[in-house]
Amino acid sequence: HIKHPNIVLGFMETTDMPSGDTSTLKSVAATTVKKSSNRQKRTQTHDRHKRLIQWILKTFPHVTDANDEHHILDVAGGKGELAARLSMCHKLSVIMVEPRIAQVEACYKTKVLPKLPLRWQRSMEQHQTDDPNFISDKIASYVTQYYMYFTNETVGTSAVLQEALKKSSLLIGLHADNATEAIVDAALQYQIPFVVVPCCVFGNFFPNRCLKGGVHVQSYEQFCEYLLEKDHRFVKETLPFPGRNIAIWWDGA
């Protein structure tokens, strides 16, 4: 546990520093500030799932009123942290569409639970003591995974995916890469509220993506604008975490 590294480093550097020479001290101070800033950014990035969910619950309050037949569709959800938070912290049903095996339970235990209030952690410890399978059983009751890619083709051909879409209260794509545009298209087709937070563009893989002015979509900013141009009801909003944080969303109205 490091205490005030800027003070400690400053003291060490000034002990043998020639009188009037402040360049070393300034360099150390600048390095310390940079490291502190990087740590803060990493913390904020690690909290992006939490911040996104807070924003979702405020922007799409209907998801908490959904009955047992409805669920949130988490597309390209990776290891499953978003699903872990939605299910274990908010008791929401989730279907993940992700070709790789997700680690929802591990995400909850290692990334979510340690950051929860202490009373929640103690409560979960007691549940685990009473029933070692409590967390895994709880997650299994809320989260289902479809091991497939989410593309316009799978949306058009998979009966299982089509049924899941019909019963979805919200589509989510957080840095969903190639699935991002397909999420938006499916949301329009099935008239489902959605939010996507674009990340990678893959402009060379999609030569037919063009803005209304005819410009080929190559940059992140152009991709966001391209998605926004699909429907005049769509909204663009900056979310409260660093990195790729532009959301394109629609409430379904």
N, C-alpha and C positions, 0 to 999 in steps of 0.2 A: 504494500500500500504506500504510494508515493505522496508525500505531503508537500504541497506548494513547490513544485519543481522549479518554477520561475525564480523564487526566492533563493532556493538552494543553489541553483546554477549561477545566479547573479553573484552570490557570495563567493563561490569558488573561483569565478573568473576575475573578480576584482582583487583577490589577495596578492597576485603577482603582476597586476596590470600597471604599466608605467603611468605616471601622473599625467593627466590630461588626455589619455588614450581611451576613448569611449566606444571605438568601433567594435571591439570584441563584445562588449556588454550589449550594444545595440543588436548585434548579430544573434547573440544568445536569446535576447528578449523576443526578437522576431521569430526565431525558430520555435520558441516556447508557445507563442501565440498561435503559430501555424499548427503545431501539434494539438493544441487545445481545440482549435477550430475543427480539425479533422476528426477528433474524438466526438465532438458535438454532432457533426454531420453523420458519423457512423451511427450514433445513437438515434438520431432522427430517422435515418434510413431504416434501421431495425424496427422502428415504431410505425413504419408506414402502413402496415396492415391494420394496426390499432386505429390510426388516424383515419384511414379510409373507411373503416367500419363505423366510426363515430360520425363521419360525414354521411355515409349511406343511411344510417338510422334517422338522421335529421332530414335528409333530402327525400328519402323513400319510406316514410313512416308506415306505409301499408304493409311492409314485409313482416312487421311484428304482429299484424292482425290476421295473417294468412292462416287458413285452417290446415288440418293435417294432410289434405290432398295437395297442398302447394309447397313449393320449395324454392330455394335460390339456386340458380345454375352458375357454378363457379367454373369458368372455362380456362383451361391451361393454368390450373392452380398450383402447378409445381409440387413441392413437397407437402403442401396442405396447411400452411399456417393460417390462411384466411378461413378455410373450412373449420380448423380447430377453434378459432376465436368465435366464429358465428355459431357453432354448435355448443361448445362448452361454456362460453361466457354469456351467450344470448339465447340459447335454447332454440335455435332456428334449424330447420331441416335444409340440408345442402346436398346437391348432386354435383360431384366434380366430374368434369370431362377432361381427362388427362391420360395420354397414352402410357406414361411412366407410372410405376407404382408409387403412390403417395405415402408419406410417413406422417399421417395426421396425429397419431398418438404421440410419436416422438416429438413432433413440433410443439404439441401442447405441453408436454412435460419439460422440454428444454428451453423453449422460447417464450411460452405464454405464462405458464404457472409461476415461474420464479419472479415474474414482474407483477403478479397480482397482489392485492393487499394481503398482509400477513394473516388476517383472520380467514381469508379464502384458502390460503395455503394450508393452514392448520385443519380447516374443515375437510379439505381434500385428502390430507394425510390420514385423518380419522376414517374417512370413507374407504381409503385404500387398506387400512388396517383391518377394517371389518370385512372388506371384500377386495382381494387383490386384483380382481378383474373389473373393478368399478369403472375406471376410466375407459378401458377398451370397450366395455359393454355399452357405456354411455355414448361414446363416439359412434359405435356401430348402429345405435338406434337413431342417430341423427344424420349420419354421413354415408352416402353411397358413391362409389366411383365407377364411371364408365371408362374402360380402357380403350379410348379411341381418340383420333384427331377430330377437331371441330372445324370443318370446312363446309363450303357451300355444297359440296358433293355428299358428305356424310349427312348433312341436314336434309338433303333431298332424297336420300336412299335408306337411311336407318330408321326403321319403325320405332325402335326403342328411344332414339334421340328425339324423334318427332313427338312422341308421347310425353317425354320429359319437358319439352318446350311448351306444350299445351298447358302443362300444370305448373309452369314457372311464374313466380311473382316478380323476379328480377334476374337479369343476366349481368354477370360481372366478368370483366376481362382486365385484370391488373397485369400490365406488361405481358400481354398474351401473344405477342409477336405475330406469327402468320395467321393466327385465329382472329385477330382484332377486327378486320373488316367483315369476316363471316358472322361475328357476333352482332354487329350493327345490322347487317342484312337480315339475319334471322329475327332480330327484334322488330324490324319493320314488317317482315312477312307475317309474324305471329302477333304483332301489336303488343309487345311486352316491354315494360320499362327496362332500361339498360344503363350501364356505365362502363366505358372502356377508358383505360389510361394507357395510351399508346407508348411503345418503346422503340423497338427496332423497326426500320422501314422496309428493308429488302427491296429497294427500288428496282434492281436488275431482274428480280424474280417476277415482277408485276409490271411489264412494259405497257400494259393498257391502262394503268392508273394515270389519269390526267385531271388537272383542275379544269374548271369550266372555261378558263381562258386558253386551254390547250397545252399548258405546261406539264411536262412529265413529272410525276411525284418522285422526288429523290430525297428531300430533307425531312427531318422530323416535323418542322413547322408546316411544310407542305402537306404532309400526311394528315396532320390534325385538321388542316383546312379542308382537305379532300373528304374526310369523314363528315365534317360539319356541313359540307355542301350537299350531302345526301338528302337532307330534309330541313326545311326552314324552321321546324320546331325544335331542332337539336340545340343544345346549350354547350358552350365551352367555358370551363372554369378551372382555375388553378387551385390545386389541393395543397393542404398545409404540410408538405414534406419535401425534402430536397430531391434533386435528380429529375427524371422524367415524371412530371407531376401535373400535366395537362389532362383534364378529364373531358370527354365528350359524353353527354348524357341526355336522356329523354325520360320523362315521367309517364309516357304512354298516352298522354291526353292529346 
